[in-house]
Amino acid sequence: MGMLKNFTIRAVMLTILGLFCLLWSGVGLFSIHSLGALSEGNDVDRHLVKQMTVLKRQRSIFPRHHSSFTRNRQQSGWQNTD
């Protein structure tokens, strides 16, 4: 109990406030880091969705182009000599 008499209320309160501020800044930095990592994952997902959209369009274009090419070839009487 004698050791507590050496501390003033002001010093203890400032120490507690300083520790709280350090803790709160650590939580804030961790939150910013976590949100940054999360948005990085979203960027990857957006990129993959764009690639899949392009592939899907290409897959839908190829059969139409191929059937059109085959139909034109048959109408022109062109024969494959392979």
N, CA, C and O atoms as a MOPAC input file, in Angstrom:
PM7 MOZYME 1SCF
protein

 N      0.80900 1    -1.18200 1     0.00000 1
 C      0.00000 1     0.00000 1     0.00000 1
 C      0.86100 1     1.25900 1     0.00000 1
 O      0.46000 1     2.29900 1    -0.52100 1
 N      2.02700 1     1.15300 1     0.58000 1
 C      2.91800 1     2.30700 1     0.63800 1
 C      3.40300 1     2.70200 1    -0.74600 1
 O      3.69100 1     3.87400 1    -0.99000 1
 N      3.49900 1     1.73200 1    -1.66400 1
 C      3.96100 1     2.03300 1    -3.01200 1
 C      2.92300 1     2.86400 1    -3.76900 1
 O      3.28300 1     3.70800 1    -4.59000 1
 N      1.64900 1     2.63000 1    -3.50000 1
 C      0.59100 1     3.36800 1    -4.18500 1
 C      0.56400 1     4.83700 1    -3.77400 1
 O      0.08900 1     5.68300 1    -4.53100 1
 N      1.05800 1     5.13800 1    -2.60800 1
 C      1.08300 1     6.53700 1    -2.14200 1
 C      2.05500 1     7.38300 1    -2.95500 1
 O      1.93800 1     8.60800 1    -2.99100 1
 N      3.01400 1     6.73100 1    -3.60800 1
 C      4.00100 1     7.47700 1    -4.39000 1
 C      3.46200 1     7.92600 1    -5.74500 1
 O      4.05800 1     8.80100 1    -6.37300 1
 N      2.34100 1     7.34900 1    -6.22000 1
 C      1.77700 1     7.69900 1    -7.52200 1
 C      0.66600 1     8.72900 1    -7.35600 1
 O     -0.16800 1     8.62300 1    -6.45700 1
 N      0.67000 1     9.71200 1    -8.22500 1
 C     -0.42500 1    10.67700 1    -8.20500 1
 C     -1.54700 1    10.18600 1    -9.11100 1
 O     -1.32100 1     9.39200 1   -10.02400 1
 N     -2.73200 1    10.65900 1    -8.85400 1
 C     -3.87900 1    10.26100 1    -9.66800 1
 C     -3.67300 1    10.70800 1   -11.11500 1
 O     -4.01600 1     9.98100 1   -12.04700 1
 N     -3.12400 1    11.88200 1   -11.29500 1
 C     -2.89000 1    12.40900 1   -12.64300 1
 C     -1.93700 1    11.49900 1   -13.42600 1
 O     -2.20200 1    11.21200 1   -14.59400 1
 N     -0.86300 1    11.05000 1   -12.83600 1
 C      0.11200 1    10.19700 1   -13.52500 1
 C     -0.50400 1     8.84700 1   -13.88000 1
 O     -0.26400 1     8.32100 1   -14.96700 1
 N     -1.29200 1     8.28600 1   -12.97200 1
 C     -1.93000 1     6.99900 1   -13.23700 1
 C     -2.94200 1     7.13400 1   -14.36500 1
 O     -2.98400 1     6.29400 1   -15.26400 1
 N     -3.75900 1     8.18300 1   -14.32600 1
 C     -4.75700 1     8.39200 1   -15.37900 1
 C     -4.09800 1     8.62500 1   -16.74700 1
 O     -4.56800 1     8.10800 1   -17.76100 1
 N     -3.01700 1     9.39900 1   -16.76900 1
 C     -2.30500 1     9.61800 1   -18.03300 1
 C     -1.67400 1     8.32900 1   -18.56200 1
 O     -1.64800 1     8.09500 1   -19.77000 1
 N     -1.17500 1     7.51000 1   -17.66500 1
 C     -0.59900 1     6.22400 1   -18.06700 1
 C     -1.67600 1     5.31300 1   -18.64700 1
 O     -1.47100 1     4.68500 1   -19.68600 1
 N     -2.82000 1     5.24400 1   -17.97500 1
 C     -3.92500 1     4.41500 1   -18.47600 1
 C     -4.40600 1     4.93400 1   -19.82700 1
 O     -4.65500 1     4.14700 1   -20.74000 1
 N     -4.53800 1     6.25500 1   -19.96000 1
 C     -4.95900 1     6.84500 1   -21.22700 1
 C     -3.94500 1     6.55300 1   -22.33400 1
 O     -4.33500 1     6.24900 1   -23.46200 1
 N     -2.66900 1     6.64000 1   -22.03200 1
 C     -1.62700 1     6.33200 1   -23.02600 1
 C     -1.68300 1     4.88400 1   -23.47900 1
 O     -1.58000 1     4.59200 1   -24.67000 1
 N     -1.84600 1     3.98000 1   -22.52100 1
 C     -1.95700 1     2.55600 1   -22.87800 1
 C     -3.20500 1     2.30000 1   -23.72400 1
 O     -3.15700 1     1.52700 1   -24.68100 1
 N     -4.31400 1     2.94100 1   -23.37800 1
 C     -5.54100 1     2.78800 1   -24.14300 1
 C     -5.35500 1     3.30400 1   -25.57600 1
 O     -5.81500 1     2.67400 1   -26.52800 1
 N     -4.68400 1     4.44500 1   -25.72300 1
 C     -4.43100 1     5.00100 1   -27.06600 1
 C     -3.53800 1     4.07300 1   -27.89100 1
 O     -3.77600 1     3.87900 1   -29.08300 1
 N     -2.52300 1     3.50500 1   -27.26400 1
 C     -1.66300 1     2.55500 1   -27.97800 1
 C     -2.44700 1     1.32500 1   -28.41000 1
 O     -2.29900 1     0.85000 1   -29.53600 1
 N     -3.27200 1     0.81700 1   -27.52200 1
 C     -4.08700 1    -0.34600 1   -27.84300 1
 C     -5.06300 1    -0.01800 1   -28.97600 1
 O     -5.23100 1    -0.81400 1   -29.90000 1
 N     -5.69700 1     1.13800 1   -28.90600 1
 C     -6.67000 1     1.53000 1   -29.92300 1
 C     -6.00000 1     1.74100 1   -31.28500 1
 O     -6.57500 1     1.38300 1   -32.31300 1
 N     -4.81900 1     2.30600 1   -31.30300 1
 C     -4.10600 1     2.48400 1   -32.58000 1
 C     -3.70000 1     1.12900 1   -33.15300 1
 O     -3.71000 1     0.95000 1   -34.37100 1
 N     -3.34600 1     0.18000 1   -32.30300 1
 C     -3.03500 1    -1.17200 1   -32.78700 1
 C     -4.25200 1    -1.83300 1   -33.41300 1
 O     -4.14400 1    -2.48300 1   -34.45200 1
 N     -5.39900 1    -1.66900 1   -32.78900 1
 C     -6.63800 1    -2.22700 1   -33.33700 1
 C     -6.95700 1    -1.57200 1   -34.68000 1
 O     -7.36700 1    -2.25000 1   -35.62200 1
 N     -6.77000 1    -0.27100 1   -34.76800 1
 C     -7.02600 1     0.45000 1   -36.01400 1
 C     -6.10700 1    -0.00900 1   -37.13300 1
 O     -6.55700 1    -0.22100 1   -38.25900 1
 N     -4.83800 1    -0.16300 1   -36.83600 1
 C     -3.88800 1    -0.63000 1   -37.85400 1
 C     -4.21300 1    -2.04600 1   -38.31300 1
 O     -4.12500 1    -2.35900 1   -39.50100 1
 N     -4.58500 1    -2.88800 1   -37.37400 1
 C     -4.96000 1    -4.25200 1   -37.73800 1
 C     -6.20200 1    -4.25800 1   -38.62500 1
 O     -6.28200 1    -5.03300 1   -39.57800 1
 N     -7.16100 1    -3.40400 1   -38.31500 1
 C     -8.38200 1    -3.31700 1   -39.12900 1
 C     -8.05800 1    -2.84700 1   -40.53400 1
 O     -8.57600 1    -3.39600 1   -41.50700 1
 N     -7.21400 1    -1.84500 1   -40.65000 1
 C     -6.82500 1    -1.34500 1   -41.97500 1
 C     -6.10300 1    -2.43000 1   -42.76500 1
 O     -6.35100 1    -2.60500 1   -43.95800 1
 N     -5.22000 1    -3.15000 1   -42.10700 1
 C     -4.49500 1    -4.23000 1   -42.77600 1
 C     -5.46000 1    -5.32900 1   -43.23800 1
 O     -5.34200 1    -5.82800 1   -44.35700 1
 N     -6.40400 1    -5.70100 1   -42.38700 1
 C     -7.35700 1    -6.75500 1   -42.73300 1
 C     -8.25400 1    -6.33400 1   -43.89200 1
 O     -8.50900 1    -7.12900 1   -44.79700 1
 N     -8.73100 1    -5.10200 1   -43.87500 1
 C     -9.56900 1    -4.61900 1   -44.96600 1
 C     -8.78900 1    -4.52100 1   -46.27200 1
 O     -9.34000 1    -4.76000 1   -47.34600 1
 N     -7.51000 1    -4.17200 1   -46.18200 1
 C     -6.67600 1    -4.13800 1   -47.38000 1
 C     -6.50400 1    -5.53000 1   -47.98100 1
 O     -6.56100 1    -5.69900 1   -49.19900 1
 N     -6.29400 1    -6.52000 1   -47.12400 1
 C     -6.16100 1    -7.89400 1   -47.61400 1
 C     -7.47500 1    -8.38500 1   -48.20900 1
 O     -7.47400 1    -9.11900 1   -49.19700 1
 N     -8.58200 1    -7.98800 1   -47.61700 1
 C     -9.89500 1    -8.38000 1   -48.11600 1
 C    -10.17400 1    -7.75700 1   -49.48200 1
 O    -10.69800 1    -8.42400 1   -50.37500 1
 N     -9.82900 1    -6.49100 1   -49.64400 1
 C    -10.06300 1    -5.84200 1   -50.93400 1
 C     -9.13200 1    -6.41500 1   -52.00200 1
 O     -9.49000 1    -6.46000 1   -53.17900 1
 N     -7.94800 1    -6.85000 1   -51.59900 1
 C     -7.04100 1    -7.49700 1   -52.54700 1
 C     -7.65900 1    -8.78100 1   -53.08400 1
 O     -7.54900 1    -9.07900 1   -54.27300 1
 N     -8.30500 1    -9.53400 1   -52.21300 1
 C     -8.99800 1   -10.74700 1   -52.64000 1
 C    -10.15300 1   -10.43100 1   -53.56700 1
 O    -10.40900 1   -11.17700 1   -54.51100 1
 N    -10.85900 1    -9.33200 1   -53.31300 1
 C    -11.95200 1    -8.93300 1   -54.19100 1
 C    -11.44300 1    -8.55400 1   -55.57500 1
 O    -12.09700 1    -8.84100 1   -56.57700 1
 N    -10.27100 1    -7.90600 1   -55.63700 1
 C     -9.69200 1    -7.56000 1   -56.93800 1
 C     -9.38900 1    -8.81400 1   -57.73900 1
 O     -9.62300 1    -8.85000 1   -58.94700 1
 N     -8.87300 1    -9.83600 1   -57.08600 1
 C     -8.59400 1   -11.10600 1   -57.76200 1
 C     -9.88900 1   -11.72600 1   -58.26600 1
 O     -9.94700 1   -12.22700 1   -59.38900 1
 N    -10.92800 1   -11.69200 1   -57.43400 1
 C    -12.22800 1   -12.24000 1   -57.84400 1
 C    -12.78100 1   -11.49700 1   -59.04300 1
 O    -13.29800 1   -12.11700 1   -59.97200 1
 N    -12.68000 1   -10.16400 1   -59.03600 1
 C    -13.16900 1    -9.37400 1   -60.17100 1
 C    -12.41000 1    -9.73100 1   -61.43700 1
 O    -13.00000 1    -9.83900 1   -62.51200 1
 N    -11.10500 1    -9.91200 1   -61.30900 1
 C    -10.28800 1   -10.27400 1   -62.47000 1
 C    -10.71300 1   -11.63900 1   -63.01700 1
 O    -10.82600 1   -11.81400 1   -64.23100 1
 N    -10.94700 1   -12.59800 1   -62.13000 1
 C    -11.37800 1   -13.92500 1   -62.56400 1
 C    -12.74500 1   -13.88200 1   -63.23500 1
 O    -12.98300 1   -14.58300 1   -64.21800 1
 N    -13.64200 1   -13.05800 1   -62.70300 1
 C    -14.97200 1   -12.93600 1   -63.30800 1
 C    -14.85400 1   -12.35600 1   -64.71100 1
 O    -15.53900 1   -12.80800 1   -65.62800 1
 N    -13.99600 1   -11.36500 1   -64.88400 1
 C    -13.78700 1   -10.78800 1   -66.22100 1
 C    -13.24600 1   -11.83800 1   -67.18600 1
 O    -13.69600 1   -11.92900 1   -68.32800 1
 N    -12.27700 1   -12.63100 1   -66.72400 1
 C    -11.71600 1   -13.67700 1   -67.59000 1
 C    -12.76900 1   -14.71400 1   -67.95300 1
 O    -12.84000 1   -15.14700 1   -69.10300 1
 N    -13.58300 1   -15.11700 1   -66.99100 1
 C    -14.62300 1   -16.10300 1   -67.27000 1
 C    -15.66800 1   -15.54800 1   -68.23300 1
 O    -16.20000 1   -16.28500 1   -69.06300 1
 N    -15.96500 1   -14.25500 1   -68.12700 1
 C    -16.91200 1   -13.63000 1   -69.04300 1
 C    -16.37100 1   -13.65300 1   -70.46400 1
 O    -17.10600 1   -13.94300 1   -71.40700 1
 N    -15.08600 1   -13.34900 1   -70.61800 1
 C    -14.46900 1   -13.37900 1   -71.94700 1
 C    -14.48900 1   -14.80000 1   -72.49600 1
 O    -14.80700 1   -15.00800 1   -73.66700 1
 N    -14.15400 1   -15.77300 1   -71.66300 1
 C    -14.15700 1   -17.16100 1   -72.12300 1
 C    -15.56000 1   -17.61500 1   -72.49300 1
 O    -15.74400 1   -18.33700 1   -73.47300 1
 N    -16.54000 1   -17.20000 1   -71.72300 1
 C    -17.91900 1   -17.58600 1   -72.00500 1
 C    -18.36900 1   -17.00200 1   -73.34300 1
 O    -19.03700 1   -17.67800 1   -74.12500 1
 N    -18.00500 1   -15.75300 1   -73.60400 1
 C    -18.34900 1   -15.13000 1   -74.88400 1
 C    -17.66800 1   -15.86200 1   -76.02900 1
 O    -18.27800 1   -16.10200 1   -77.07100 1
 N    -16.42000 1   -16.21200 1   -75.83600 1
 C    -15.69300 1   -16.90300 1   -76.90000 1
 C    -16.30800 1   -18.27100 1   -77.17700 1
 O    -16.40700 1   -18.68700 1   -78.33200 1
 N    -16.72000 1   -18.96600 1   -76.12600 1
 C    -17.34700 1   -20.27100 1   -76.31800 1
 C    -18.67500 1   -20.15700 1   -77.03500 1
 O    -19.03700 1   -21.04400 1   -77.80900 1
 N    -19.40800 1   -19.08300 1   -76.79500 1
 C    -20.69800 1   -18.93000 1   -77.46500 1
 C    -20.50800 1   -18.44300 1   -78.90000 1
 O    -21.35100 1   -18.71700 1   -79.75400 1
 N    -19.42100 1   -17.72800 1   -79.18100 1
 C    -19.17300 1   -17.24000 1   -80.53700 1
 C    -18.65600 1   -18.36800 1   -81.42400 1
 O    -19.05200 1   -18.45200 1   -82.58700 1
 N    -17.79000 1   -19.23300 1   -80.91600 1
 C    -17.17500 1   -20.25900 1   -81.75000 1
 C    -18.19900 1   -21.19400 1   -82.39900 1
 O    -18.11200 1   -21.40700 1   -83.60800 1
 N    -19.16000 1   -21.76200 1   -81.67000 1
 C    -20.11900 1   -22.65900 1   -82.33800 1
 C    -20.92200 1   -21.94800 1   -83.42700 1
 O    -21.19200 1   -22.53100 1   -84.47700 1
 N    -21.30700 1   -20.68600 1   -83.18200 1
 C    -22.04800 1   -19.96000 1   -84.21200 1
 C    -21.17800 1   -19.71900 1   -85.43100 1
 O    -21.62500 1   -19.87800 1   -86.56700 1
 N    -19.92600 1   -19.33200 1   -85.18900 1
 C    -19.01400 1   -19.09400 1   -86.30300 1
 C    -18.74300 1   -20.40200 1   -87.04800 1
 O    -18.74100 1   -20.43400 1   -88.27900 1
 N    -18.51900 1   -21.46500 1   -86.30100 1
 C    -18.20800 1   -22.75400 1   -86.91200 1
 C    -19.39400 1   -23.27300 1   -87.72700 1
 O    -19.21200 1   -23.75900 1   -88.84300 1
 N    -20.60900 1   -23.17100 1   -87.17400 1
 C    -21.77400 1   -23.65500 1   -87.92600 1
 C    -22.02500 1   -22.78700 1   -89.14900 1
 O    -22.43900 1   -23.29300 1   -90.19200 1
 N    -21.77900 1   -21.48700 1   -89.03400 1
 C    -21.93300 1   -20.59500 1   -90.18700 1
 C    -20.89900 1   -20.93500 1   -91.25600 1
 O    -21.21500 1   -20.96900 1   -92.44500 1
 N    -19.67200 1   -21.18400 1   -90.83100 1
 C    -18.61400 1   -21.54500 1   -91.76900 1
 C    -18.94200 1   -22.86500 1   -92.47500 1
 O    -18.75800 1   -22.98800 1   -93.68600 1
 N    -19.42000 1   -23.83500 1   -91.72300 1
 C    -19.77900 1   -25.14100 1   -92.29200 1
 C    -20.93800 1   -25.00000 1   -93.27000 1
 O    -20.91700 1   -25.60100 1   -94.34400 1
 N    -21.93800 1   -24.22100 1   -92.91100 1
 C    -23.09700 1   -24.02100 1   -93.78500 1
 C    -22.67300 1   -23.33200 1   -95.08900 1
 O    -23.11600 1   -23.72000 1   -96.17000 1
 N    -21.83100 1   -22.33100 1   -94.98700 1
 C    -21.34600 1   -21.62900 1   -96.19300 1
 C    -20.51100 1   -22.56100 1   -97.06000 1
 O    -20.59200 1   -22.51500 1   -98.28700 1
 N    -19.71500 1   -23.39900 1   -96.42600 1
 C    -18.87700 1   -24.33300 1   -97.17700 1
 C    -19.75000 1   -25.34800 1   -97.92100 1
 O    -19.46800 1   -25.69800 1   -99.06600 1
 N    -20.80000 1   -25.80900 1   -97.26500 1
 C    -21.68200 1   -26.78400 1   -97.91100 1
 C    -22.47100 1   -26.15000 1   -99.04500 1
 O    -22.69600 1   -26.79700 1  -100.06800 1
 N    -22.89400 1   -24.91100 1   -98.89200 1
 C    -23.65300 1   -24.23200 1   -99.92900 1
 C    -22.79500 1   -23.93400 1  -101.15100 1
 O    -23.29400 1   -23.91300 1  -102.27600 1
 N    -21.51000 1   -23.70500 1  -100.92900 1
 C    -20.64300 1   -23.37400 1  -102.05900 1
 C    -20.15600 1   -24.62700 1  -102.78500 1
 O    -19.55400 1   -24.53300 1  -103.85500 1
 N    -20.41300 1   -25.78600 1  -102.21000 1
 C    -19.99100 1   -27.03800 1  -102.85400 1
 C    -18.51200 1   -27.35100 1  -102.63300 1
 O    -17.94500 1   -28.17800 1  -103.34800 1
 N    -17.89300 1   -26.71700 1  -101.67400 1
 C    -16.48000 1   -26.94500 1  -101.40200 1
 C    -16.32400 1   -28.30600 1  -100.72800 1
 O    -17.05400 1   -28.61900 1   -99.78700 1
 N    -15.39500 1   -29.10000 1  -101.19500 1
 C    -15.16300 1   -30.44500 1  -100.65700 1
 C    -13.79500 1   -30.51900 1   -99.99100 1
 O    -12.82000 1   -29.94200 1  -100.47200 1
 N    -13.74600 1   -31.22700 1   -98.89600 1
 C    -12.49500 1   -31.43400 1   -98.19700 1
 C    -11.78700 1   -32.63000 1   -98.82200 1
 O    -12.38300 1   -33.70100 1   -98.94100 1
 N    -10.53400 1   -32.47000 1   -99.22100 1
 C     -9.79900 1   -33.55000 1   -99.89500 1
 C     -8.91000 1   -34.32900 1   -98.96200 1
 O     -8.07400 1   -35.10500 1   -99.42600 1
 N     -9.05600 1   -34.15400 1   -97.66100 1
 C     -8.17900 1   -34.87600 1   -96.70700 1
 C     -8.47200 1   -36.32500 1   -96.69300 1
 O     -7.83500 1   -37.07700 1   -95.95500 1

